[in-house]
Amino acid sequence: MLRLANISKSFGSTRAVDDVSLEMQPGEIVGLVGENGAGKTTLMRIVAGELQPDGGTIEAPAPIGFVHQHFVLVNAFTIAENLALVTPSGARGLGGWAARNGRLVAPPTRPGPSLTLGVTGGIELPDSSRLVADLSVGEKSKLELAKAISRKPSLLILDEPTSVLTPTEAAELFAVMRRLAASGAIVVFISHKIPEVLEIATRVVVMRGGRIVAEGGTAEELANAMVEIRGASSERRAAGGITAIVGVAGNGQAELAAKLRREATGIVAAIPEDRTRDGLIAEMTIAENLALRTKVPAEQLIAEYNIKASGPKQKAGSLSGGNQQKVLLARELSIEPNVIVASEPTRGLDAEATRFVHDRLRDAAARGAQVFLITSDLDEAFALGDAIQVIYRGRLSEKLTPEEAAAKAPQLMAGL
């Protein structure tokens, strides 16, 4: 059993978790939902022992597996080496891999084996000799999942795990979650995707403003509980300025984004796929990160972009994922670019933050900017794109109208 009693945690003047009490039973899959900054990840980091609460008591099972939204991987190590760091049997559990001069070496007869091992819960990891630095975001997510499962956890915490997975990979994840729950483990599924939560969770808990505000309900009731209504968002469409490029992760999106940035003329804004690695400097303050590209005062941008922070001097790395994305968006869009290359700009964001990002991109296009939206989310492509292209194995399809894409895009994404 997991039992939390009156858990609280503050960062400066920001109350991230506010007197939370909660119990979870073995065999449960608990969906933990709420907008960015609601306190979901902070609460689970306290459960995992990564943060100390300011008050309250915790009774938690062991071991605990945690799949973080922001990857905790060693980029200079291979897939196998990253797994060996957490696999109880070490290199012996990796099918013949051996330690040599401080590195793991594959058996001579199998220079690049795939890992579909019991320790990874059946998660497919092709060519385990590849460096993590060379993996796509989706592959890194699967490696994080394999790491967590390899510990045979009594409690598995998944923080936005499906944000970079294909539907097939998400189904694979759900099967793993159900197997773990059936074996008696507690599974906590943090997500903003309410349909997915309702599909997999045996129970749904909603957080807002650091507190638990609801349990259970319909999709509409959960969405209303998650978000404080601040007025309807605009659904205006840009006048031909947004090209949505959609495809399954790992089909050359990173290379395409780099090419678009390199070949663009004028002022170019870049919203990278991995905001923590390529977008922000976690050790620097919000103000310092903003000053890298813009002269607009940090206080003004924090207010304009509704960034939930204690102030300009708060470290960027201590912000929630959604607020980190808002800092990045504020920095890049405030320079009034004429070209914007946005890669997965809403990955891991809640519904409200997603609407905010969409509106900002529409505003920029309406002002005359050419926006290239690179996304794995078909719904996002149709919501924003005036023209849609599909990327598959590094090749772009012809430009399609949204009506044409509705019929052709799914097949093109599958390489058909």
N, C-alpha and C positions, 0 to 999 in steps of 0.2 A: 504494500500500500504506500501511496504518496500522500502525506498529510502536511498541509501548510496552514499555519495559524498566525494571523495578524502580521503578515510580512509587509515591511515598508522599506523603501530605498529612495534616497534623494541624491541628486548631483547638483551641488550648489543650491540654488533656489528652486530648481526643478524637481518636483515630486514625481519620480518615474513609476514607483509602485506604492500604492496607498492603502495600507491595512487590508491586504488580501488574505482570505482564508479559503482553502479549497482542498478537497480530497479526491483521489483517483484510485480505482481498484484494479487489481491484476486482471488482464484480459480486456480492458477498456481501450478504445481508440478515441482520444479526446481531441476534438477540433478546437483550437484556441484562436479566435479571430478578433480583429480590431484594426483600426487605422494605424498608420505609422506613428510611432511615438506613444501608442496606447499603453506600453509597458510589458507587452507579451514576451519579447526576447529578454528583457532585463529580468523578468520574473523567472524564466527558465534558466538563465545563466546563474541566478541565485540557487536554484534547485541543484544545478550541476556543480556547484562549488566554485564557479569562476568569479563570482562577486559575493561579498559579504553583505547581508542585509543590515539595515540600521536597527531593526527590531523584528520580533517574531520568532517562531520556532519552526523547524523543518524535520520531518521524518521521511527519509527517502530510501528506496531500495538501491542495491548495488549489484553489478556495475551499471553505470549510466553511459549511454551512447548519445552523442550530440552531433547532428549534422547542421553546421552553421550556414547561415545565408551567405556570409563572407568566408571564403574558403580558408582552412587552416592546413595548408599543404606546404611541403618543402619543394619549391620550384626546381632546385638544382638536383633533386633526386628523381629516380625513375618511379613508375607506378609500383613496381614490386618493392622498392626500398621504402616508399611511403607506407605501404601495407605492413612491412616488416617492423616498422616502428611501433605498431599497436597490436600486431598478431601475437598472442600469448606464446606460441611455439617459435616465434622469430622466423629466421630464414628457413628453418626446417619445415615450416608450414606452407612454404611457397613452392612446393612441387620440385625440389631438387636445386633450388637456388643456394648459393654458397657465399660466405663472406670472404673477401680477398682484398687486402690493402685498404680496409676501411670502406669498401663498396660491396654491393651485392652483384654477383656474376651469375648469369644464366648457364644452365647445363650446355656443354658443347653441342649436343644433338638438338637443342631447342633454343636457338639464339633469340627468338622473340615470341615466347609462348603467350597464349591468351590465358587469363586467369578467370575460370569459372569454377571457383573452389567452394567447399563447404564453409570456409571462413568468411567468404564474401556473400553468403546467403544466395548464391546463384546469380549475382550481378555480373554481367559480361564486361570484361575489361580487356579489349584486344591489345596485343603486343605490349606486354608488361615491361619491356625494356625501354619504352619511350620516356623521355623526360616530362615531368609535369608541366614545365614551362611551355611545352609544345602542344599541350592538350587544348581542346576547345572548352568553352565554359560548361557545356553539357557533360563532357567527359569528366571534368573536374568534379562536377556535382555527383556523378555516379561513383567516383573514387572516394569522395567523402562518405557516401552512403555505405560503401563496402568497408571502409575503415570502422565505422560505427558498429556495423553488424558483426564484424569479426570479433568483437569483444563479448559477444553473446549477452547483450544487455538485458537487465530486468526492467529498465526504463529507457526508451528510445525517444529522443526529442528531435523533431525535424522542423527546421526553420525555413519556410518557403521552399521546400525541396523541388516542387514541380515547375518553378518559374523558368527553368531553362531546359526542361525535359520535353521530348516529343510525346504525343498521346500514347504511343506504344511503350515508351520508357515510363511514363506515369502509371500505366496499367501494371507494368512490372513492379514498380514501387509499391503500389497498392496491394499487390499479391504478397510481397514481402511483409508489409505491415500487418496484413491479416494473419499470416503464418506466425509472426511474433506474438500477436495478441492471443491467438489460439493456444500458444505454448505457455501462456500465463504472464507475458510481459505487458507493461503499460506503454502505450504509444501516444505521444503528444504531437499533434500535427498543426503547426502554426502556418496559417495561410490566409490570403485575401480572396481566394477563389471560392466563393460560397457554394456553387454547385459541386465542386470537388469535395469540399468538407462534408456536405450533406450525403454525398455518395459513399464516403469511406468511414466517417466518424460514427461511433455509437452514442456520442454525446457531444454537444457543442456549447462552449463557454465564450462569452463575448466580454472583451475588456475595452474600456474607454477612459482616458484620463488617469491611468494607473489603477483603476478599480474594476472589479467584475460587476457588470451592469445587467447581464441577462444570461440565461441558460436555455437553450433550445428555441424552437420556433421555426416558422417558415422562412424561405429565402428572403422575402420582403421584410419580415420582422427582424431577422438578423442584420440585414443591411441598414435598416433604420436605427437599430441599437448601436451599430458600429460607428456611425457618422453623425456628428452634430450638423444639422442642416444650416448652411450658410448662404442659401440662395441657389437657384437653378443655374447650372453651367450653360454656357453658350454652345450651340450646335452648329454655328456658322461654318461653312466650308470655304477654304482658301480658293482664290481664283486661279487654279491651275498650278499652284506652287509646290505641291507635295507629291513626290514620287515615293511610293511605298515599295520596298524591296523585301519580299517575304521568302523564307526558306527554313528548312530544318537546320538546327545548330550544327556547325561543323562542315558546311558546304562552301566555305570560302568567304564568309561574311567579313572576317577581320581583314583579309587581303583587299577586298573590295572597298571597305571603309578607308583603308590607307591610300588606295589609289584615288578615290574621290577627293580626299583631302589634298593629296599631292597635286592633282591636276586642276583643282579649282582656282579661280582667279578672284582677287579682291579679299575681303575680310571673311575668314572661314572660322566657323564655330564647330567644335568637336565635342560630342557627347559620347564617350567611349563605352563599350560593352561592359567593361569591368571598372566601375567607378573608383574602387578602393586601390586598384593597381595602377590604372592609367589616368584617372581623373583628378583625384584629390591627394594631398599629402597629409596623412592622418595625424602626424605629429605637429603640424602647423595649425594655427587658429583659423577660425572662419574668416576673419579679416585678412589674414596673410594669404589664404587660398584665393580669396576674391581679388586681392591686389596683384596676383600673378598676371591678370589680363585686363582688369577694368579699373577705372578711376572713380567709379560711382561709390559713394560712402557705404561701408558695410552695414551701418544701421539702417540706411534707406532700403538696401536690398533685402535685409532680413525681414523688414516689415512688408515690403512689396511682394515677396515670395512666401510669406507666412512660414518662415523657418522657425521651428520650435527649438529655441536655444536659450541659454542663460544670458547670452550676449556675444558680441563680436570676438571676445577673447577665448571663447570655449573652443577646445580642440576639435577639429573636424572628425577625428576618429572616434570621438565619444558620442556623436550624433546617431540617431536611428538611420536605417538605410534610406528611408524616404526623405529625411531632412538632409542627408548627405547629397542626395540627387538634386534637391532644390538648391543647395549651395552651388553645385556644378552648373545647373541650369541658369542660375542668376549670373554667374561669372561669364558664361559663354554668350548668353543672349543680350546682356547689357552692353556689349561692344557693338551692337547693331550690325550683325554680320549680313552679308548678302548671299552666303552659302552656309547651310547647316547640315552636318553629317551626324545623324543621331542613331546610335546603335543600341537597340534594346532599351530605349529611354525609360520604360516603365517597368522593367524587370524587378519583381519583388515589391512593387508599390501597391498600396490599397486603392480602393475605388476612387476616393476623393483625390488622392495625390495623382492618380492616373488622369483623372479629368483635368486637373490643374496643368499637368504636362501637355496634354493634348491641346488645351486652350492656348497655351503659350506658343506652341508650334504653329497653330492656326493663325495666331496674331502675327507671328513673324512672317509667315507666308503672305498674309494679307498686306503687309507693309512692303512686299516685293522680294523677300528672300526666297531662294530656291532651297527647299528642304528635301533631303534624302533620308527617309526613314527606313532603317534596316531592322526588321523585326521577325521573330518566329511566331508571332501571334496573328493569325488570319483576321480575327475580329478587329484588332488594332489597325491592320492594313486597310480594311474596308472602312473603318471609322474615319481615317485621316486621308487616305490616298485619293488623289485626283487621277493618278495613273498608277498602275500596279505592275511590277515585274517579279518574276520568280527566279531565285538563284538555286542552282542545283549543280553540285560538283564544280563550282567555280564559274559556271556559265549562266549568263542572264537571258531570260526569255525576252521576247519582244514586249513592248509596252502594251498593257491591256487596260481597257476601261473597267471600272468596277463591275459592270454587268458581264463583260467577257470573263473577267477573273473569277466570278462566282461559279462559272461552269468549268473553267480550265485549271485554276490554281491548285486545287488539291492533287490532281493528277500530275501536274508539272512538279510539284514539291516532292512527289514520290518517284520522279524520274520516268513517268509513263508518257 
